[in-house]
Structure formats: structure tokens, C-alpha cells
Amino acid sequence: MAQLFYPGPGGRWDGNTSEAEVRVLVVDSSPEMQRLLQQELSTDQMVVFTAAGPSEALALLPVITPHLILTEIAFPDHDGLRFCQQLRAVTHSPILVISAPRSEQDVIRAFDMGADDFIPKPFAFVELRARIQAHLRRQGWRGAHGAITYYADDHLVVDLRLQEVRVRGQRVRMSRIEYRLLACLLEHAGRVVRHETLLRAGWEDQGWDAHYLKLYIRHLRNKIEPDPSRPRYIVTVWGVGYRFCPQNRSTDFGESARDSARKMDR
């Protein structure tokens, strides 16, 4: 598995469940949906907690410290998108919205408010489980404070503390803007980073538009991707932004960084 390092100690659960169990918080005003999700997910060492609405969920959050949150955004007396924003302010756990969107704007706004994924209702439970597992794997690479400072796999090494990037063991020269964009993506590894956030990171509110961002992302991919035409690290989330996707060490990159290093030493 790729290596990711983060500052600060990880938090620990001090309740009655096992450390090996995954705690999932389901927030939905429908008792039937709560029951269905609890039945379907209470397997594979998942412990499911339920809340009928945002107020109950926010009160429960510090008690159970969930690894992942599933939430509706259509509540009878609460703004569900505002609730996503409140959750993101107090937790780095993945937030998966499960709702029937009225328009594409609902999906975009959910991401803008801090959601990590949007699963439209009705959905297949097999797909829901797959998405949950994918987000939990990514969360395993993230520290308690979410601030990643180091990434390494067999192809790519990024050290934000040393401001150094290596591909197949060789140092890669980057412009200041390219490095800022990569650092921003890495610091939010596994999560969608919106265009506006990347523009602020790269150009510090100097008024550049998304055309320049697309151009620099292309330059960045040309420098770090094994195949820039099929990016693995910097993945486009259409209409929203980009996501840095950590890779397993077993991923087939062809010649490994260690092999390259041996050739350099000869």
C-alpha cells in the first residue's frame, strides 16, 4: 500500500465496540431507511448508529466518532446542505450523501459543502457497499487531522516538508504553481478539490480562470503520471474539480523506482 504520513496522533474510540469495527453514522428522517441501512451494513464488522436529523447527529458525533457518515439532505425542518457544511467543519471522516437530487446543482452544492460522494436514491446496496469500502480505504491513508505531508509508492514520492517530488527515483523539477497545485491535491488526498480551491492555491486569488488550471493540471500529469492520457493520480471529477488518488504498491507501474535506482547506481 502507498505510504502517507500526517502530523499529530490519531484519535481513538473509547466506547464498547472493537477497534477493528467500522463505525457508520446514518442520518435520515425515515425510520424505514434507517432500519434498512442498519440491516444491510451491520455486517463485516460494521457498527451502524442512526440519527433522525442534523441536531441529533451533531450531538451523537463526538460520542461515537464515526469512521464514515451516510446522510440524506432532504429534512423536513433542516437545510441538509448546510448540515454537510457543519459536519465537514468538525470531522474529516468521509461524508456520503444518499438522496434523490432535484437537479445537478444539488450534487454540485453537496460537494461544495463538504460531501465526498453523492449516491442518488434509489440505489443498489451492492454499489453502496462498494463506495463505502472505497472511501474507508482512502480514509485509512488519512491522519486524524487530514493534513498529509508525505506520499510514496513504487512510482511517485512527494515530500511536502522537503518540497521534493520524485518519479521513479529521479527528482522532478516543477514550477511554483505546479508544486502548489500538487500540494493542495495531496493535502486533500482521496477527496474532491474544487476548481476554485485549486485556483486559490495556485494563483493566490490573482484572477486566473479555469482554462489556466486545466493547462497546469495537464503539465502536472505529464510530469508525474505513468501514462498522462490515462491519469491514475490526478483524476478529473467533471464539473467539480480534481482528486488525488493514492495507489497501491502492487499497482503495475512497469519498472519500479527501486529498479530505476539500481540502474542509476551502476
N, C-alpha and C positions, 0 to 999 in steps of 0.2 A: 504494500500500500504506500502511496505517496506520504511523505513526511511533511507535517505542518506544525509549526511551533507558535505559541502565543504567550504573551506575558501574563503573569498572575496565576494564582492557584485556581483549580476548578472547584465549583460548588459541589456539595454532597447532599444527598437526600437522607433525612434523619427520621423518616416515618417507618411504617411497618412493612413496606414492600421490599423485595430483594433489590440490591444494587444492579443485578442483571436484568431486572424487569424494566420495560419501557413504559413510562407514564404518559398517557394521552389524555388531553382535556378536550371534551366535546362540548361546544356551546351551541345550543339550538333550542328554540322555544317549543318545538314539537316533542312531546313525550314519546311518541311513536318512533321518531327519528333517533332520539337519544337511545331508546331501547334497541333498535336495530343495529346502530353503530356499536353499542356496548356488546351485543351478542356476537357481531361479526369480528370485532377487533380484540375481544378478550381471549386471544389465543397467542401462541408463540411468545409467551412471557410479556404480553401487553396488559397493563392495568389501565382501565378506562374510567375516568372521572367525568361527570356530566354537570352542566350548568344550564339553566333555562334562559339566561340572558347575560349581558355585559356586566351588570353590577355584581351578580353572583359569581361570575367568572373571575373578575378582578379581585374579589375578596378571597377566592379559593387559590388564586395563582401563587402567592408566597407560601401557602401551606403545602401544596403538592409539588411545586417546581416542575411542571411537566416538560418532557423532552420534545413534545410536539403538540400543536393546538389545531383542532378542526373547528371551524366556526361558520355559521350562517351569517349573512349580513342583513337579512330581512327580519327585523324585530318589530313587534307592534309598538313599542314605546322607546326605542333607542335607534340611533344612527349607527348602523353596522360598520360603515366605512370609517367613521370616527373611532369606533371601537378597535378596529385594526390598528389605527394610529396609536391609540392608548396602549395596546398590547406591545407594539414594537418599541415603545418608549421604555418598557420595563422588562423586556425579555429578548434574548437572542435566539430563542427556540423557533423552529420553522412554524409559520402560520399558513395553514391551508384553508382557503375559503371554499366552502361547499354550498352553492346557491344556484338559483335559476336567474341568470343575468337578464336584465331588461334590455340591455344594449351592450355594444363593445365598450362603451365608456365606463360601464360598471366594472368590467375586467381591468381596464387600464387604471382606473381610480383605485381599485383594490391594491394593485401593485404599488401605486404611488403612495398609498397609506401604510405600506409595510408588509403586505402579504407576499409570501414566497411562491404561492401557486394558487390557481383558481380551477376548481373542478365543478363543472356545471351539473346541476340536477336535471333529470335523473342520471345516475352514474352506475357503472358496474362495480361491484365490490372488489373484483379481481384487479381492476385498474386502480381503485383507491388504495388497496394494499400495496401495489407496486409503487405508486407515487410516495406513499408513506415511507416505505423501505428506502427509496432513493434519497429522500430528504434526511432520513435518520443517518444514512451513510455519510452524507455531506456534513451533517451536524457533528458526527464523530470526529471530523477533521477540524472543528472549530473550538476555540477555547471558551471559557466561561464569559470572557469579556468581548469575544468576537474579533479581537484585533490580531490578525495574523502577521507575523514578522518574517517568516521563513517558509519556503516551499521547496521540495526536492522530489524528483522521481528519476527514472533512468535516462530521461531526455533533457529535462529542464530543471535548473536551480535558480531560485530567486531569493536573495537575502536583502531585505529592506533595511536591516541595520547597517550592513556594509554598502548598501546601494549598488549591489552587484547582481548581474544576470549572466548565467552560463547555459549554453546549449551544447550538449554532447561534450561537456568538459571544457569548452572554449568560451572565454569571456565575450559577451556581445556588447558592442558599442550602441548606445541609444541616445537619442536626443532628449532634452529635458522634458518635453511634452510626452514623448513615448513612454518614458520612465514613469511620469506622473500617472498616466492612464493605466499602465500595468500595475502600479502600486495600489491604485484605487480599486481595480478589479480584484486583486489578490486579497486586499483587506476585507472584501465582501465575498470571499470565495464561496461558491455554491448558491449565491443569491443574485437576483437580477439587479443590475445597477442601471438606473435610468439614464437616458441621454443627457438630461440636464445636470445630473450629478457628475457625469464624466466631463462635460464641458466646463463645469466649475473647477474640477480637479486639474484639468489640463491647461486651461487658459485663464483661470482666476477671474472669472466674470468680465473678460475683456470684449465680450460681444461676439465671439465666434459662433458660427451656426453649425448645424448637424452635418453639413457637407464636409467640413474640415474634420469632424470627429470620424466620419466614415473613412476618410482618406488616411488618417493616422492609425486607425484600427487595422487597415489593410497593411500599412508599413509594419506595424507591430506583429501581425500574423506572419508576414514574410520573414521576420527575424526569429520567431520562437516556435512556429508550428512545423511539425514534420512534413505536412502537406497543406500549405496555405489555402488551397482550393477546397479542402475538406477539414476545416478547423476543429481541433479537439479541445483546446484550452479556452479560446475566446469564442464563445458561441453566441450567435445573434438571437435575440428574443424580439421578433418582428413587431415594430410599432412601439416598443417599450425601451429597449436598451440592449445590454450585453451581460453575459455571465461568464465568470472564470470557473472552469470545470476541472477540479483535480483529477488526475489519472492514477489508476492502479499501477504498481510497479511491474505487474505482469503484462501490462499493455504492450503490444508488439510495436515497438518503435524501430525495428530493424536493429542496427548496430547499437549497442548500449553505450552509455557515457564511459563506463569502465574500459570497454574495448577501445574507444577513441583515445582515452588517456594512455593506455598501453602503447598505442601507435605513436603518440606524441613523445613518449619517453624513449623510444628506440633511436 
